[in-house]
Amino acid sequence: MKKREKEYVEFRYYEIPQRVPLIALMGERWVTRYGSDPMHFHNYMEIGYCCYGEGVMHLGKDVKYGEGTVTVIPKNFPHHTTGRDEVFDSWEYLFIDTERFLKTVYAEKPVYANTVLERLHSRMFLTSREEAPEIEALVRVILNEMRNREEFYLESVQGCLLTLLLKIARMNPVDSMPEAKIIDDGSLNSILAVLDYIEKHYQEEIKVGQLAQICHMSETHFRRVFTEFMNTSPAEYVNLVRIERACEFLAKSDERLEDIAVKVGFQASATFIRNFKKIVGTAPHQWRSTARGKEDNPSNYNVSVLKGW
């Protein structure tokens, strides 16, 4: 039997400033005929708002859209828009760093933040002004705040965004939402101390036993408590911090990969490259090219990487 070829799909990534949890794409650039672009996915949650027009959204299955439609598409979900032939549609978009935003809002309740994130990213769906008027109104408020940028607009955006995300999570029910585990304040403060230590010492060799000593816990107990808080193991978190720093060096400098690997705490470049691929999904040199918007981005695979419009 002939092996079925994989469908071509693009990865379009966006960069969100640290001071805000989202970017808004608005204006005449998004008044166009939709349908010529291929299936694609993003590195952040996309919320789309149809100002006017009609057509079909391809969200695993075809769903009709029209004026007042809101699309909720988690990161890494392929999707595509097809408008009516020869008719212009107007869309506006929010791309949201849900992880950073919710883990900041619920800094002292990381398990709760992870539970909400799981609900948010469980599926992509389409709703309308008639079906979910509060969601449609919140999206419009956020878009208009980002458009007009009046006094206190960032504070207004953050307040509306939290309400919007919780209402979206509510629309993704689960059979039994896990209770947030209650961990005593002493454990919380100990984990926060460990996170601070990792931020300051990621360039050095860090052993789990060292981190356990900071918390005055046995290594076994520390691993369990840390994983409950952070939803990842201590060693994986250390690697995540190192790779995040490596991305900064790759984007802003021309240093050799070997030098960056040592600078962020990896003694062997092979270990650095292996962990980078695991966390980011591509090799460091490819990521550097992509981050700088070069023309030699890797496109000889079924998934191509493009800077978001």
C-alpha positions in Angstrom: 0.0 0.0 0.0 1.3 3.4 -0.9 2.3 5.5 2.1 0.1 8.5 2.5 2.0 11.8 2.3 1.8 14.2 5.2 -0.2 17.3 4.6 1.9 20.5 4.2 1.5 22.7 7.3 3.3 25.9 8.3 4.4 26.8 11.8 4.0 30.6 12.3 5.5 31.9 15.4 5.1 35.3 17.2 7.2 37.2 19.7 5.3 38.8 22.6 6.9 41.6 24.6 7.6 40.9 28.2 5.5 43.8 29.5 2.2 42.6 28.0 0.7 39.1 27.8 -0.5 39.4 24.2 -0.3 41.1 20.8 -3.2 42.3 18.7 -3.3 42.1 14.9 -5.7 44.7 13.6 -6.4 47.0 10.7 -6.5 47.0 6.9 -3.9 44.2 6.6 -6.5 41.8 7.8 -9.2 42.9 5.4 -8.6 40.4 2.6 -9.8 37.3 0.7 -9.1 34.4 2.9 -8.3 30.9 1.5 -5.0 31.1 -0.2 -2.9 30.4 2.8 -2.2 26.7 3.8 -3.0 24.9 7.1 -0.8 26.4 9.9 -0.4 26.6 13.6 1.2 29.0 16.1 3.3 29.0 19.3 0.6 30.9 21.2 -3.1 30.7 21.7 -4.9 32.5 18.9 -8.3 34.2 19.4 -9.8 35.5 16.1 -12.7 37.9 15.7 -14.7 38.2 12.5 -15.7 41.8 12.0 -17.5 41.0 8.8 -17.6 38.3 6.2 -18.5 34.6 6.0 -16.9 31.3 5.1 -15.6 28.1 6.6 -13.0 27.5 9.3 -11.1 24.2 9.0 -10.7 23.1 12.6 -10.3 19.4 12.1 -13.8 19.6 10.8 -15.3 22.4 8.7 -17.4 25.0 10.6 -19.1 28.0 9.1 -18.3 31.5 10.4 -19.9 34.9 10.0 -19.9 38.4 11.5 -19.3 38.2 15.3 -17.7 34.8 15.2 -15.0 34.2 17.8 -12.4 31.4 17.1 -10.4 29.9 20.0 -7.3 28.0 18.8 -4.7 26.8 21.3 -1.1 26.7 20.3 0.1 23.8 18.0 -3.5 23.2 16.6 -3.4 23.3 12.7 -6.2 25.4 11.2 -7.1 27.4 8.1 -9.7 29.9 7.0 -11.6 29.9 3.7 -13.9 32.8 2.8 -16.4 33.1 0.1 -15.0 33.4 -3.5 -14.1 37.0 -4.4 -15.4 38.4 -1.2 -13.3 40.3 1.4 -13.5 39.4 5.0 -12.3 41.4 8.0 -10.6 39.6 10.9 -8.7 40.8 14.0 -6.6 38.5 16.2 -5.2 38.2 19.7 -2.2 36.0 20.3 -1.9 35.3 24.0 1.0 33.9 26.1 -1.5 32.1 28.4 1.2 30.2 30.3 3.2 33.3 31.3 0.0 35.3 32.1 -1.8 32.7 34.2 1.3 31.6 36.1 2.0 35.2 37.0 -1.6 35.8 38.1 -1.7 32.5 40.1 2.0 32.6 41.2 1.0 31.1 44.5 -1.3 28.5 43.0 0.7 26.9 40.3 -1.4 23.7 40.3 -4.5 25.7 39.8 -2.9 27.6 36.9 -1.9 24.4 35.2 -5.4 23.0 35.6 -6.9 26.1 33.9 -4.2 25.9 31.1 -5.1 22.3 30.5 -8.8 23.3 30.1 -7.8 26.2 27.8 -5.7 24.1 25.5 -7.8 21.0 25.3 -9.5 21.8 22.0 -10.1 24.5 19.4 -13.6 25.7 18.8 -15.7 28.4 17.2 -18.5 30.4 18.9 -20.6 33.4 18.0 -22.1 36.6 19.4 -25.4 34.8 19.8 -24.0 31.7 21.5 -21.5 33.4 23.8 -22.3 37.1 24.0 -20.0 37.7 27.0 -17.0 36.1 25.3 -17.6 38.1 22.1 -17.9 41.3 24.1 -14.7 40.7 26.0 -12.8 40.0 22.8 -14.0 43.3 21.3 -13.1 45.2 24.5 -9.6 43.9 24.5 -9.1 44.6 20.8 -10.4 48.2 21.2 -8.2 48.8 24.3 -5.2 47.6 22.3 -6.3 49.8 19.4 -6.9 53.0 21.3 -4.3 52.6 24.0 -5.9 55.1 26.4 -4.9 55.7 30.0 -4.7 52.4 32.0 -5.3 50.3 28.9 -2.8 47.6 29.9 -4.5 47.2 33.3 -7.9 47.0 31.6 -6.6 44.4 29.1 -5.2 42.2 31.8 -8.4 42.3 33.8 -10.6 41.5 30.7 -8.1 38.8 29.6 -8.3 36.9 32.9 -12.1 36.9 32.7 -12.0 35.9 29.0 -9.7 32.9 29.6 -11.7 31.7 32.6 -14.9 31.8 30.6 -13.2 29.9 27.7 -11.9 27.3 30.2 -15.5 27.0 31.5 -16.6 26.1 27.9 -14.2 23.1 27.9 -15.7 20.9 30.6 -14.0 17.8 32.0 -15.6 14.9 33.7 -13.8 15.6 36.9 -11.7 18.7 37.3 -8.9 17.8 39.7 -8.8 19.6 43.0 -5.8 21.9 43.4 -3.6 20.2 46.0 -3.0 22.3 49.0 0.6 22.5 50.0 1.6 24.3 53.2 3.2 27.8 53.0 6.5 26.4 54.2 6.8 24.2 51.1 5.7 27.0 48.9 8.4 29.4 50.2 11.0 26.6 49.9 10.1 26.0 46.2 10.2 29.7 45.5 13.6 29.9 47.0 14.7 27.0 44.8 13.4 28.8 41.7 15.3 31.9 42.7 18.5 29.9 43.2 18.1 28.3 39.7 17.7 31.7 38.1 20.9 32.9 39.7 23.0 29.8 39.3 21.8 28.1 36.0 25.3 28.6 34.5 26.8 26.3 37.2 26.4 22.6 37.8 23.2 22.1 39.7 22.4 18.8 41.4 19.0 17.9 42.7 20.5 17.1 46.1 21.6 20.8 46.4 18.1 22.0 45.7 16.7 19.6 48.2 19.0 21.0 50.9 17.7 24.5 50.2 14.3 23.2 51.1 15.5 21.1 54.0 13.9 18.1 52.5 15.0 14.6 51.5 15.8 14.4 47.8 12.8 12.0 47.2 10.4 14.3 49.0 11.7 17.4 47.2 11.3 15.8 43.8 7.6 15.0 44.6 6.8 18.5 46.0 8.6 20.3 43.2 6.8 18.3 40.5 3.4 19.0 42.2 4.2 22.8 42.1 5.8 23.1 38.7 4.3 20.2 36.7 7.9 19.2 35.7 10.9 17.6 37.4 13.7 19.7 38.9 16.2 18.6 36.3 13.8 19.4 33.5 13.1 22.9 34.9 16.8 23.6 35.2 17.2 22.7 31.5 14.2 24.8 30.6 15.8 27.9 32.2 19.1 27.2 30.5 17.4 26.8 27.1 15.4 30.0 27.6 18.7 31.9 28.2 20.3 30.2 25.2 17.5 31.5 23.0 18.3 35.1 24.2 22.0 34.6 23.3 21.2 33.0 19.9 18.9 35.9 19.0 21.1 38.7 20.1 24.7 37.6 19.4 26.9 35.8 16.9 28.6 33.6 19.5 29.4 30.0 18.6 27.0 27.4 19.7 29.8 25.7 21.8 30.4 29.0 23.7 26.7 29.6 24.3 26.3 26.0 25.6 28.9 26.5 28.2 27.6 30.0 29.1 24.2 28.6 30.0 25.5 25.6 31.9 25.9 22.8 29.5 29.5 21.4 29.5 29.0 19.4 26.3 27.5 21.0 23.1 25.9 17.6 22.2 23.9 17.7 25.5 23.0 21.3 24.8 21.7 20.5 21.2 19.8 17.5 22.4 18.0 19.4 25.1 17.4 22.4 22.8 15.7 20.2 20.2 13.6 18.5 22.9 12.3 21.8 24.4 12.2 24.1 21.3 11.6 21.5 18.6 14.4 22.5 16.3 18.2 22.7 16.3 19.9 25.9 17.8 21.3 27.1 14.5 17.9 26.7 12.8 16.2 28.6 15.7 18.8 31.4 15.4 18.0 31.8 11.7 14.3 31.8 12.3 14.5 34.3 15.2 16.4 36.7 13.0 14.0 36.4 10.1 16.6 35.1 7.7 15.6 33.6 4.4 17.3 30.3 5.1 14.7 29.0 7.5 14.3 25.2 7.3 11.6 24.6 4.8 12.5 21.2 3.4 10.2 19.4 5.8 6.5 18.9 6.0 6.4 21.6 8.6 7.9 25.0 7.7 8.7 27.7 10.1 7.6 31.3 9.4 7.6 34.5 11.4 4.0 35.4 12.1 2.5 38.1 9.8 
